[in-house]
Amino acid sequence: MSDAIPSNASIDVATRLNRLGRFARLLEITPHLSVRINTGNHLREPLDDLYQLCYQDGWVLTGFNWPSWSEGRLLIQDRSKLSKASADDLARLLTLLIRQDRFCEGTWEEAYDSGLLFAITHRAKEIASAMDSKR
């Protein structure tokens, strides 16, 4: 059971942060439109790509008890706390949003509409930049 980014993933955390951070600009410039395609359950680009990247790059944690993670609610409600979040916190938060979307359809889109996904990807970009500058 783990609530941290898997260390055995095929790519390192800095690379994963950079890949996640690339979505910040895209999410910022994408108009806030309804992201559901008519009555279908498929997400439009770029949200679908971000969703898939979370799985591909190990941002969705297995064995993490996301319903009981009270700090996640604080990060969602207070963006100043999110601006100080660690990479592991971002993984927990993305896990929470993706898992919750399975039980409450529309959570992922709501996170986009509220700017939460932008804030998460922007924070990933900041952490990646800090890591790159230390190399």
N, CA, C and O atoms as a GROMACS GRO file, in nm:
protein
  540
    1MET      N    1   0.085  -0.117   0.000
    1MET     CA    2   0.000   0.000   0.000
    1MET      C    3   0.089   0.122   0.000
    1MET      O    4   0.180   0.133   0.083
    2SER      N    5   0.064   0.216  -0.093
    2SER     CA    6   0.151   0.332  -0.105
    2SER      C    7   0.070   0.457  -0.130
    2SER      O    8  -0.030   0.456  -0.202
    3ASP      N    9   0.116   0.566  -0.069
    3ASP     CA   10   0.055   0.695  -0.096
    3ASP      C   11   0.160   0.793  -0.145
    3ASP      O   12   0.149   0.914  -0.122
    4ALA      N   13   0.262   0.740  -0.211
    4ALA     CA   14   0.367   0.822  -0.272
    4ALA      C   15   0.384   0.780  -0.417
    4ALA      O   16   0.348   0.669  -0.455
    5ILE      N   17   0.440   0.869  -0.497
    5ILE     CA   18   0.463   0.838  -0.638
    5ILE      C   19   0.553   0.716  -0.645
    5ILE      O   20   0.658   0.713  -0.581
    6PRO      N   21   0.516   0.615  -0.722
    6PRO     CA   22   0.596   0.493  -0.729
    6PRO      C   23   0.738   0.521  -0.777
    6PRO      O   24   0.758   0.589  -0.878
    7SER      N   25   0.835   0.469  -0.706
    7SER     CA   26   0.974   0.491  -0.744
    7SER      C   27   1.017   0.397  -0.856
    7SER      O   28   1.119   0.419  -0.920
    8ASN      N   29   0.940   0.293  -0.879
    8ASN     CA   30   0.977   0.196  -0.981
    8ASN      C   31   0.915   0.227  -1.117
    8ASN      O   32   0.919   0.144  -1.208
    9ALA      N   33   0.858   0.346  -1.131
    9ALA     CA   34   0.800   0.383  -1.260
    9ALA      C   35   0.912   0.394  -1.364
    9ALA      O   36   1.028   0.411  -1.329
   10SER      N   37   0.874   0.383  -1.489
   10SER     CA   38   0.974   0.378  -1.596
   10SER      C   39   1.044   0.512  -1.619
   10SER      O   40   1.150   0.515  -1.681
   11ILE      N   41   0.988   0.622  -1.571
   11ILE     CA   42   1.053   0.752  -1.586
   11ILE      C   43   1.061   0.821  -1.450
   11ILE      O   44   0.978   0.798  -1.362
   12ASP      N   45   1.162   0.906  -1.434
   12ASP     CA   46   1.185   0.968  -1.304
   12ASP      C   47   1.081   1.076  -1.273
   12ASP      O   48   1.008   1.121  -1.361
   13VAL      N   49   1.076   1.116  -1.147
   13VAL     CA   50   0.976   1.212  -1.099
   13VAL      C   51   0.991   1.346  -1.171
   13VAL      O   52   0.890   1.407  -1.207
   14ALA      N   53   1.112   1.394  -1.193
   14ALA     CA   54   1.132   1.522  -1.260
   14ALA      C   55   1.072   1.520  -1.401
   14ALA      O   56   1.008   1.617  -1.443
   15THR      N   57   1.092   1.412  -1.472
   15THR     CA   58   1.036   1.400  -1.606
   15THR      C   59   0.885   1.396  -1.599
   15THR      O   60   0.817   1.460  -1.680
   16ARG      N   61   0.831   1.322  -1.504
   16ARG     CA   62   0.686   1.315  -1.489
   16ARG      C   63   0.627   1.451  -1.454
   16ARG      O   64   0.521   1.488  -1.503
   17LEU      N   65   0.698   1.525  -1.367
   17LEU     CA   66   0.652   1.660  -1.332
   17LEU      C   67   0.652   1.752  -1.454
   17LEU      O   68   0.559   1.830  -1.474
   18ASN      N   69   0.757   1.743  -1.534
   18ASN     CA   70   0.764   1.824  -1.656
   18ASN      C   71   0.650   1.790  -1.752
   18ASN      O   72   0.588   1.879  -1.810
   19ARG      N   73   0.622   1.661  -1.767
   19ARG     CA   74   0.514   1.620  -1.857
   19ARG      C   75   0.379   1.668  -1.805
   19ARG      O   76   0.295   1.713  -1.883
   20LEU      N   77   0.358   1.660  -1.675
   20LEU     CA   78   0.234   1.709  -1.615
   20LEU      C   79   0.226   1.860  -1.626
   20LEU      O   80   0.120   1.916  -1.656
   21GLY      N   81   0.338   1.927  -1.602
   21GLY     CA   82   0.342   2.073  -1.607
   21GLY      C   83   0.313   2.131  -1.744
   21GLY      O   84   0.269   2.246  -1.754
   22ARG      N   85   0.338   2.055  -1.850
   22ARG     CA   86   0.310   2.103  -1.985
   22ARG      C   87   0.161   2.132  -2.007
   22ARG      O   88   0.125   2.211  -2.094
   23PHE      N   89   0.078   2.069  -1.928
   23PHE     CA   90  -0.066   2.091  -1.942
   23PHE      C   91  -0.110   2.225  -1.884
   23PHE      O   92  -0.220   2.272  -1.914
   24ALA      N   93  -0.027   2.288  -1.801
   24ALA     CA   94  -0.066   2.414  -1.737
   24ALA      C   95  -0.102   2.520  -1.842
   24ALA      O   96  -0.209   2.581  -1.834
   25ARG      N   97  -0.015   2.540  -1.937
   25ARG     CA   98  -0.040   2.642  -2.040
   25ARG      C   99  -0.162   2.605  -2.124
   25ARG      O  100  -0.244   2.691  -2.157
   26LEU      N  101  -0.172   2.479  -2.160
   26LEU     CA  102  -0.284   2.434  -2.241
   26LEU      C  103  -0.417   2.453  -2.168
   26LEU      O  104  -0.514   2.499  -2.228
   27LEU      N  105  -0.421   2.419  -2.041
   27LEU     CA  106  -0.544   2.435  -1.963
   27LEU      C  107  -0.577   2.581  -1.940
   27LEU      O  108  -0.694   2.619  -1.929
   28GLU      N  109  -0.474   2.664  -1.934
   28GLU     CA  110  -0.495   2.807  -1.912
   28GLU      C  111  -0.558   2.873  -2.035
   28GLU      O  112  -0.643   2.962  -2.021
   29ILE      N  113  -0.518   2.831  -2.153
   29ILE     CA  114  -0.568   2.897  -2.274
   29ILE      C  115  -0.692   2.831  -2.332
   29ILE      O  116  -0.759   2.890  -2.418
   30THR      N  117  -0.725   2.711  -2.288
   30THR     CA  118  -0.843   2.641  -2.339
   30THR      C  119  -0.967   2.710  -2.283
   30THR      O  120  -0.979   2.727  -2.162
   31PRO      N  121  -1.059   2.750  -2.370
   31PRO     CA  122  -1.181   2.816  -2.321
   31PRO      C  123  -1.260   2.724  -2.227
   31PRO      O  124  -1.263   2.603  -2.244
   32HIS      N  125  -1.322   2.785  -2.128
   32HIS     CA  126  -1.403   2.709  -2.034
   32HIS      C  127  -1.537   2.676  -2.099
   32HIS      O  128  -1.632   2.753  -2.093
   33LEU      N  129  -1.539   2.561  -2.160
   33LEU     CA  130  -1.659   2.510  -2.226
   33LEU      C  131  -1.701   2.382  -2.159
   33LEU      O  132  -1.624   2.320  -2.086
   34SER      N  133  -1.822   2.342  -2.183
   34SER     CA  134  -1.864   2.212  -2.134
   34SER      C  135  -1.775   2.108  -2.201
   34SER      O  136  -1.762   2.107  -2.324
   35VAL      N  137  -1.714   2.022  -2.122
   35VAL     CA  138  -1.618   1.928  -2.178
   35VAL      C  139  -1.677   1.791  -2.206
   35VAL      O  140  -1.607   1.702  -2.252
   36ARG      N  141  -1.801   1.773  -2.179
   36ARG     CA  142  -1.867   1.647  -2.215
   36ARG      C  143  -1.911   1.655  -2.361
   36ARG      O  144  -1.957   1.760  -2.406
   37ILE      N  145  -1.897   1.549  -2.432
   37ILE     CA  146  -1.943   1.543  -2.570
   37ILE      C  147  -2.087   1.496  -2.569
   37ILE      O  148  -2.116   1.379  -2.545
   38ASN      N  149  -2.177   1.589  -2.593
   38ASN     CA  150  -2.321   1.562  -2.593
   38ASN      C  151  -2.359   1.479  -2.472
   38ASN      O  152  -2.337   1.520  -2.358
   39THR      N  153  -2.416   1.363  -2.494
   39THR     CA  154  -2.458   1.278  -2.383
   39THR      C  155  -2.356   1.168  -2.356
   39THR      O  156  -2.377   1.084  -2.268
   40GLY      N  157  -2.247   1.168  -2.431
   40GLY     CA  158  -2.146   1.064  -2.414
   40GLY      C  159  -2.065   1.084  -2.288
   40GLY      O  160  -2.073   1.188  -2.223
   41ASN      N  161  -1.988   0.985  -2.255
   41ASN     CA  162  -1.908   0.988  -2.134
   41ASN      C  163  -1.759   1.004  -2.167
   41ASN      O  164  -1.674   0.971  -2.084
   42HIS      N  165  -1.728   1.053  -2.286
   42HIS     CA  166  -1.588   1.069  -2.327
   42HIS      C  167  -1.546   1.213  -2.307
   42HIS      O  168  -1.618   1.306  -2.343
   43LEU      N  169  -1.428   1.231  -2.251
   43LEU     CA  170  -1.377   1.366  -2.230
   43LEU      C  171  -1.312   1.418  -2.356
   43LEU      O  172  -1.253   1.341  -2.433
   44ARG      N  173  -1.323   1.547  -2.378
   44ARG     CA  174  -1.255   1.610  -2.492
   44ARG      C  175  -1.110   1.634  -2.458
   44ARG      O  176  -1.070   1.632  -2.342
   45GLU      N  177  -1.030   1.656  -2.563
   45GLU     CA  178  -0.892   1.698  -2.546
   45GLU      C  179  -0.897   1.838  -2.487
   45GLU      O  180  -0.989   1.912  -2.520
   46PRO      N  181  -0.806   1.880  -2.403
   46PRO     CA  182  -0.688   1.809  -2.354
   46PRO      C  183  -0.714   1.731  -2.224
   46PRO      O  184  -0.624   1.666  -2.171
   47LEU      N  185  -0.836   1.737  -2.174
   47LEU     CA  186  -0.864   1.669  -2.047
   47LEU      C  187  -0.845   1.519  -2.055
   47LEU      O  188  -0.798   1.456  -1.960
   48ASP      N  189  -0.882   1.461  -2.168
   48ASP     CA  190  -0.863   1.318  -2.185
   48ASP      C  191  -0.714   1.283  -2.184
   48ASP      O  192  -0.674   1.184  -2.124
   49ASP      N  193  -0.634   1.365  -2.250
   49ASP     CA  194  -0.490   1.342  -2.252
   49ASP      C  195  -0.430   1.352  -2.112
   49ASP      O  196  -0.346   1.271  -2.073
   50LEU      N  197  -0.474   1.452  -2.037
   50LEU     CA  198  -0.425   1.468  -1.900
   50LEU      C  199  -0.466   1.349  -1.814
   50LEU      O  200  -0.386   1.296  -1.737
   51TYR      N  201  -0.589   1.307  -1.828
   51TYR     CA  202  -0.641   1.191  -1.755
   51TYR      C  203  -0.555   1.068  -1.784
   51TYR      O  204  -0.514   0.996  -1.692
   52GLN      N  205  -0.528   1.044  -1.912
   52GLN     CA  206  -0.447   0.929  -1.952
   52GLN      C  207  -0.303   0.941  -1.902
   52GLN      O  208  -0.243   0.842  -1.858
   53LEU      N  209  -0.248   1.061  -1.908
   53LEU     CA  210  -0.111   1.083  -1.860
   53LEU      C  211  -0.100   1.049  -1.711
   53LEU      O  212   0.001   0.994  -1.667
   54CYS      N  213  -0.202   1.082  -1.636
   54CYS     CA  214  -0.199   1.052  -1.492
   54CYS      C  215  -0.181   0.902  -1.468
   54CYS      O  216  -0.108   0.862  -1.377
   55TYR      N  217  -0.246   0.820  -1.547
   55TYR     CA  218  -0.228   0.676  -1.536
   55TYR      C  219  -0.093   0.632  -1.591
   55TYR      O  220  -0.023   0.553  -1.527
   56GLN      N  221  -0.057   0.680  -1.707
   56GLN     CA  222   0.068   0.638  -1.772
   56GLN      C  223   0.191   0.671  -1.690
   56GLN      O  224   0.286   0.592  -1.683
   57ASP      N  225   0.190   0.788  -1.626
   57ASP     CA  226   0.310   0.834  -1.555
   57ASP      C  227   0.306   0.806  -1.405
   57ASP      O  228   0.391   0.856  -1.331
   58GLY      N  229   0.212   0.728  -1.359
   58GLY     CA  230   0.210   0.688  -1.219
   58GLY      C  231   0.156   0.791  -1.123
   58GLY      O  232   0.187   0.786  -1.003
   59TRP      N  233   0.076   0.885  -1.172
   59TRP     CA  234   0.018   0.985  -1.082
   59TRP      C  235  -0.104   0.930  -1.008
   59TRP      O  236  -0.144   0.987  -0.906
   60VAL      N  237  -0.162   0.822  -1.056
   60VAL     CA  238  -0.276   0.760  -0.988
   60VAL      C  239  -0.220   0.649  -0.900
   60VAL      O  240  -0.166   0.550  -0.949
   61LEU      N  241  -0.235   0.668  -0.771
   61LEU     CA  242  -0.173   0.580  -0.672
   61LEU      C  243  -0.263   0.462  -0.640
   61LEU      O  244  -0.384   0.477  -0.626
   62THR      N  245  -0.203   0.345  -0.629
   62THR     CA  246  -0.278   0.227  -0.586
   62THR      C  247  -0.258   0.211  -0.436
   62THR      O  248  -0.150   0.241  -0.383
   63GLY      N  249  -0.359   0.166  -0.369
   63GLY     CA  250  -0.348   0.143  -0.226
   63GLY      C  251  -0.360   0.269  -0.142
   63GLY      O  252  -0.344   0.263  -0.020
   64PHE      N  253  -0.388   0.382  -0.205
   64PHE     CA  254  -0.402   0.508  -0.132
   64PHE      C  255  -0.547   0.525  -0.088
   64PHE      O  256  -0.638   0.516  -0.170
   65ASN      N  257  -0.568   0.549   0.040
   65ASN     CA  258  -0.703   0.564   0.095
   65ASN      C  259  -0.749   0.708   0.074
   65ASN      O  260  -0.753   0.788   0.168
   66TRP      N  261  -0.784   0.740  -0.049
   66TRP     CA  262  -0.819   0.878  -0.085
   66TRP      C  263  -0.943   0.931  -0.015
   66TRP      O  264  -0.948   1.051   0.012
   67PRO      N  265  -1.046   0.850   0.017
   67PRO     CA  266  -1.163   0.908   0.083
   67PRO      C  267  -1.134   0.964   0.222
   67PRO      O  268  -1.203   1.055   0.270
   68SER      N  269  -1.031   0.911   0.288
   68SER     CA  270  -1.002   0.958   0.424
   68SER      C  271  -0.891   1.063   0.428
   68SER      O  272  -0.851   1.105   0.537
   69TRP      N  273  -0.843   1.106   0.313
   69TRP     CA  274  -0.734   1.204   0.308
   69TRP      C  275  -0.789   1.346   0.326
   69TRP      O  276  -0.827   1.412   0.229
   70SER      N  277  -0.794   1.390   0.451
   70SER     CA  278  -0.854   1.521   0.482
   70SER      C  279  -0.772   1.638   0.429
   70SER      O  280  -0.828   1.743   0.397
   71GLU      N  281  -0.642   1.621   0.419
   71GLU     CA  282  -0.558   1.730   0.368
   71GLU      C  283  -0.593   1.763   0.223
   71GLU      O  284  -0.577   1.877   0.179
   72GLY      N  285  -0.639   1.665   0.149
   72GLY     CA  286  -0.679   1.688   0.011
   72GLY      C  287  -0.790   1.790  -0.001
   72GLY      O  288  -0.790   1.874  -0.090
   73ARG      N  289  -0.885   1.782   0.090
   73ARG     CA  290  -0.995   1.879   0.089
   73ARG      C  291  -0.942   2.020   0.113
   73ARG      O  292  -0.989   2.116   0.053
   74LEU      N  293  -0.844   2.032   0.201
   74LEU     CA  294  -0.783   2.162   0.229
   74LEU      C  295  -0.710   2.216   0.106
   74LEU      O  296  -0.717   2.336   0.077
   75LEU      N  297  -0.639   2.129   0.035
   75LEU     CA  298  -0.569   2.171  -0.086
   75LEU      C  299  -0.667   2.218  -0.193
   75LEU      O  300  -0.638   2.312  -0.267
   76ILE      N  301  -0.781   2.153  -0.202
   76ILE     CA  302  -0.883   2.191  -0.299
   76ILE      C  303  -0.945   2.325  -0.263
   76ILE      O  304  -0.968   2.408  -0.351
   77GLN      N  305  -0.972   2.346  -0.136
   77GLN     CA  306  -1.039   2.467  -0.091
   77GLN      C  307  -0.948   2.588  -0.081
   77GLN      O  308  -0.993   2.701  -0.099
   78ASP      N  309  -0.821   2.566  -0.053
   78ASP     CA  310  -0.729   2.677  -0.030
   78ASP      C  311  -0.612   2.668  -0.126
   78ASP      O  312  -0.518   2.591  -0.104
   79ARG      N  313  -0.618   2.744  -0.233
   79ARG     CA  314  -0.515   2.738  -0.336
   79ARG      C  315  -0.378   2.782  -0.286
   79ARG      O  316  -0.276   2.744  -0.344
   80SER      N  317  -0.373   2.862  -0.178
   80SER     CA  318  -0.241   2.900  -0.124
   80SER      C  319  -0.171   2.777  -0.066
   80SER      O  320  -0.048   2.769  -0.072
   81LYS      N  321  -0.245   2.684  -0.013
   81LYS     CA  322  -0.186   2.558   0.035
   81LYS      C  323  -0.140   2.473  -0.083
   81LYS      O  324  -0.036   2.408  -0.078
   82LEU      N  325  -0.219   2.474  -0.190
   82LEU     CA  326  -0.183   2.397  -0.310
   82LEU      C  327  -0.055   2.450  -0.371
   82LEU      O  328   0.022   2.374  -0.430
   83SER      N  329  -0.030   2.580  -0.358
   83SER     CA  330   0.091   2.638  -0.416
   83SER      C  331   0.217   2.594  -0.344
   83SER      O  332   0.328   2.622  -0.389
   84LYS      N  333   0.201   2.524  -0.232
   84LYS     CA  334   0.315   2.471  -0.156
   84LYS      C  335   0.317   2.318  -0.156
   84LYS      O  336   0.397   2.257  -0.086
   85ALA      N  337   0.228   2.258  -0.234
   85ALA     CA  338   0.215   2.112  -0.235
   85ALA      C  339   0.339   2.044  -0.293
   85ALA      O  340   0.405   2.098  -0.382
   86SER      N  341   0.368   1.926  -0.242
   86SER     CA  342   0.480   1.845  -0.293
   86SER      C  343   0.432   1.763  -0.412
   86SER      O  344   0.312   1.758  -0.442
   87ALA      N  345   0.526   1.699  -0.481
   87ALA     CA  346   0.491   1.610  -0.591
   87ALA      C  347   0.403   1.496  -0.541
   87ALA      O  348   0.308   1.456  -0.610
   88ASP      N  349   0.432   1.443  -0.423
   88ASP     CA  350   0.349   1.337  -0.367
   88ASP      C  351   0.207   1.388  -0.338
   88ASP      O  352   0.110   1.315  -0.359
   89ASP      N  353   0.196   1.512  -0.290
   89ASP     CA  354   0.063   1.571  -0.268
   89ASP      C  355  -0.014   1.582  -0.399
   89ASP      O  356  -0.134   1.556  -0.404
   90LEU      N  357   0.056   1.620  -0.506
   90LEU     CA  358  -0.011   1.630  -0.636
   90LEU      C  359  -0.061   1.493  -0.682
   90LEU      O  360  -0.171   1.482  -0.735
   91ALA      N  361   0.020   1.390  -0.661
   91ALA     CA  362  -0.022   1.254  -0.697
   91ALA      C  363  -0.144   1.213  -0.615
   91ALA      O  364  -0.238   1.155  -0.669
   92ARG      N  365  -0.143   1.242  -0.486
   92ARG     CA  366  -0.259   1.209  -0.403
   92ARG      C  367  -0.384   1.284  -0.450
   92ARG      O  368  -0.492   1.228  -0.457
   93LEU      N  369  -0.366   1.412  -0.482
   93LEU     CA  370  -0.478   1.494  -0.526
   93LEU      C  371  -0.533   1.446  -0.660
   93LEU      O  372  -0.655   1.440  -0.678
   94LEU      N  373  -0.447   1.414  -0.753
   94LEU     CA  374  -0.493   1.362  -0.882
   94LEU      C  375  -0.563   1.228  -0.864
   94LEU      O  376  -0.662   1.200  -0.930
   95THR      N  377  -0.510   1.145  -0.774
   95THR     CA  378  -0.575   1.016  -0.744
   95THR      C  379  -0.714   1.041  -0.688
   95THR      O  380  -0.810   0.977  -0.731
   96LEU      N  381  -0.725   1.132  -0.594
   96LEU     CA  382  -0.854   1.164  -0.534
   96LEU      C  383  -0.954   1.208  -0.641
   96LEU      O  384  -1.067   1.160  -0.643
   97LEU      N  385  -0.913   1.299  -0.729
   97LEU     CA  386  -1.004   1.350  -0.832
   97LEU      C  387  -1.046   1.242  -0.930
   97LEU      O  388  -1.164   1.232  -0.966
   98ILE      N  389  -0.952   1.160  -0.974
   98ILE     CA  390  -0.982   1.056  -1.072
   98ILE      C  391  -1.069   0.947  -1.010
   98ILE      O  392  -1.165   0.901  -1.072
   99ARG      N  393  -1.036   0.905  -0.888
   99ARG     CA  394  -1.117   0.801  -0.822
   99ARG      C  395  -1.256   0.855  -0.790
   99ARG      O  396  -1.356   0.785  -0.808
  100GLN      N  397  -1.263   0.979  -0.742
  100GLN     CA  398  -1.392   1.036  -0.708
  100GLN      C  399  -1.480   1.050  -0.833
  100GLN      O  400  -1.602   1.036  -0.825
  101ASP      N  401  -1.417   1.078  -0.947
  101ASP     CA  402  -1.493   1.091  -1.071
  101ASP      C  403  -1.561   0.960  -1.109
  101ASP      O  404  -1.664   0.960  -1.175
  102ARG      N  405  -1.504   0.849  -1.066
  102ARG     CA  406  -1.568   0.719  -1.095
  102ARG      C  407  -1.697   0.702  -1.015
  102ARG      O  408  -1.791   0.637  -1.060
  103PHE      N  409  -1.702   0.762  -0.896
  103PHE     CA  410  -1.820   0.751  -0.811
  103PHE      C  411  -1.916   0.867  -0.831
  103PHE      O  412  -2.037   0.853  -0.813
  104CYS      N  413  -1.862   0.981  -0.869
  104CYS     CA  414  -1.942   1.102  -0.888
  104CYS      C  415  -1.901   1.163  -1.021
  104CYS      O  416  -1.814   1.250  -1.028
  105GLU      N  417  -1.965   1.115  -1.128
  105GLU     CA  418  -1.928   1.158  -1.262
  105GLU      C  419  -1.937   1.310  -1.274
  105GLU      O  420  -2.034   1.373  -1.232
  106GLY      N  421  -1.833   1.367  -1.332
  106GLY     CA  422  -1.827   1.512  -1.348
  106GLY      C  423  -1.725   1.578  -1.259
  106GLY      O  424  -1.697   1.698  -1.274
  107THR      N  425  -1.667   1.502  -1.166
  107THR     CA  426  -1.566   1.559  -1.075
  107THR      C  427  -1.446   1.611  -1.153
  107THR      O  428  -1.396   1.719  -1.123
  108TRP      N  429  -1.400   1.535  -1.252
  108TRP     CA  430  -1.283   1.574  -1.332
  108TRP      C  431  -1.310   1.705  -1.406
  108TRP      O  432  -1.224   1.793  -1.409
  109GLU      N  433  -1.428   1.716  -1.467
  109GLU     CA  434  -1.464   1.837  -1.540
  109GLU      C  435  -1.481   1.956  -1.445
  109GLU      O  436  -1.442   2.068  -1.478
  110GLU      N  437  -1.538   1.930  -1.329
  110GLU     CA  438  -1.554   2.036  -1.229
  110GLU      C  439  -1.417   2.087  -1.183
  110GLU      O  440  -1.399   2.207  -1.159
  111ALA      N  441  -1.322   1.996  -1.171
  111ALA     CA  442  -1.186   2.036  -1.133
  111ALA      C  443  -1.124   2.125  -1.241
  111ALA      O  444  -1.048   2.216  -1.212
  112TYR      N  445  -1.158   2.097  -1.365
  112TYR     CA  446  -1.113   2.182  -1.476
  112TYR      C  447  -1.183   2.318  -1.470
  112TYR      O  448  -1.118   2.422  -1.473
  113ASP      N  449  -1.316   2.315  -1.461
  113ASP     CA  450  -1.394   2.440  -1.462
  113ASP      C  451  -1.355   2.533  -1.347
  113ASP      O  452  -1.356   2.655  -1.363
  114SER      N  453  -1.321   2.477  -1.233
  114SER     CA  454  -1.286   2.559  -1.116
  114SER      C  455  -1.142   2.611  -1.121
  114SER      O  456  -1.103   2.695  -1.040
  115GLY      N  457  -1.064   2.560  -1.216
  115GLY     CA  458  -0.924   2.599  -1.224
  115GLY      C  459  -0.831   2.512  -1.142
  115GLY      O  460  -0.711   2.537  -1.136
  116LEU      N  461  -0.887   2.409  -1.079
  116LEU     CA  462  -0.806   2.322  -0.994
  116LEU      C  463  -0.703   2.244  -1.076
  116LEU      O  464  -0.587   2.234  -1.036
  117LEU      N  465  -0.743   2.190  -1.190
  117LEU     CA  466  -0.647   2.116  -1.272
  117LEU      C  467  -0.536   2.207  -1.323
  117LEU      O  468  -0.420   2.165  -1.332
  118PHE      N  469  -0.570   2.331  -1.355
  118PHE     CA  470  -0.467   2.427  -1.394
  118PHE      C  471  -0.371   2.448  -1.277
  118PHE      O  472  -0.250   2.446  -1.296
  119ALA      N  473  -0.424   2.468  -1.156
  119ALA     CA  474  -0.340   2.492  -1.038
  119ALA      C  475  -0.248   2.373  -1.011
  119ALA      O  476  -0.132   2.391  -0.974
  120ILE      N  477  -0.299   2.252  -1.028
  120ILE     CA  478  -0.218   2.132  -1.006
  120ILE      C  479  -0.107   2.123  -1.109
  120ILE      O  480   0.009   2.099  -1.074
  121THR      N  481  -0.141   2.144  -1.235
  121THR     CA  482  -0.039   2.133  -1.340
  121THR      C  483   0.062   2.248  -1.330
  121THR      O  484   0.180   2.231  -1.359
  122HIS      N  485   0.014   2.365  -1.289
  122HIS     CA  486   0.105   2.479  -1.270
  122HIS      C  487   0.203   2.449  -1.156
  122HIS      O  488   0.322   2.480  -1.166
  123ARG      N  489   0.153   2.390  -1.049
  123ARG     CA  490   0.241   2.355  -0.936
  123ARG      C  491   0.342   2.249  -0.980
  123ARG      O  492   0.459   2.255  -0.940
  124ALA      N  493   0.301   2.154  -1.061
  124ALA     CA  494   0.394   2.053  -1.113
  124ALA      C  495   0.505   2.121  -1.193
  124ALA      O  496   0.622   2.084  -1.182
  125LYS      N  497   0.467   2.219  -1.272
  125LYS     CA  498   0.565   2.294  -1.352
  125LYS      C  499   0.664   2.367  -1.262
  125LYS      O  500   0.784   2.370  -1.290
  126GLU      N  501   0.615   2.426  -1.153
  126GLU     CA  502   0.702   2.496  -1.058
  126GLU      C  503   0.801   2.401  -0.992
  126GLU      O  504   0.920   2.430  -0.982
  127ILE      N  505   0.751   2.287  -0.947
  127ILE     CA  506   0.839   2.188  -0.882
  127ILE      C  507   0.944   2.138  -0.981
  127ILE      O  508   1.061   2.124  -0.946
  128ALA      N  509   0.901   2.111  -1.105
  128ALA     CA  510   0.994   2.064  -1.207
  128ALA      C  511   1.102   2.168  -1.235
  128ALA      O  512   1.220   2.134  -1.249
  129SER      N  513   1.064   2.293  -1.242
  129SER     CA  514   1.161   2.401  -1.266
  129SER      C  515   1.262   2.410  -1.152
  129SER      O  516   1.382   2.428  -1.176
  130ALA      N  517   1.212   2.397  -1.029
  130ALA     CA  518   1.302   2.400  -0.913
  130ALA      C  519   1.400   2.282  -0.916
  130ALA      O  520   1.518   2.297  -0.884
  131MET      N  521   1.349   2.166  -0.955
  131MET     CA  522   1.436   2.047  -0.964
  131MET      C  523   1.539   2.064  -1.075
  131MET      O  524   1.656   2.027  -1.058
  132ASP      N  525   1.496   2.121  -1.188
  132ASP     CA  526   1.588   2.141  -1.300
  132ASP      C  527   1.698   2.240  -1.265
  132ASP      O  528   1.812   2.224  -1.308
  133SER      N  529   1.664   2.342  -1.189
  133SER     CA  530   1.764   2.443  -1.153
  133SER      C  531   1.869   2.390  -1.055
  133SER      O  532   1.978   2.446  -1.043
  134LYS      N  533   1.836   2.282  -0.985
  134LYS     CA  534   1.930   2.221  -0.889
  134LYS      C  535   2.022   2.123  -0.956
  134LYS      O  536   2.118   2.077  -0.894
  135ARG      N  537   1.996   2.088  -1.082
  135ARG     CA  538   2.079   1.990  -1.153
  135ARG      C  539   2.207   2.051  -1.201
  135ARG      O  540   2.289   1.984  -1.263
   0.00000   0.00000   0.00000
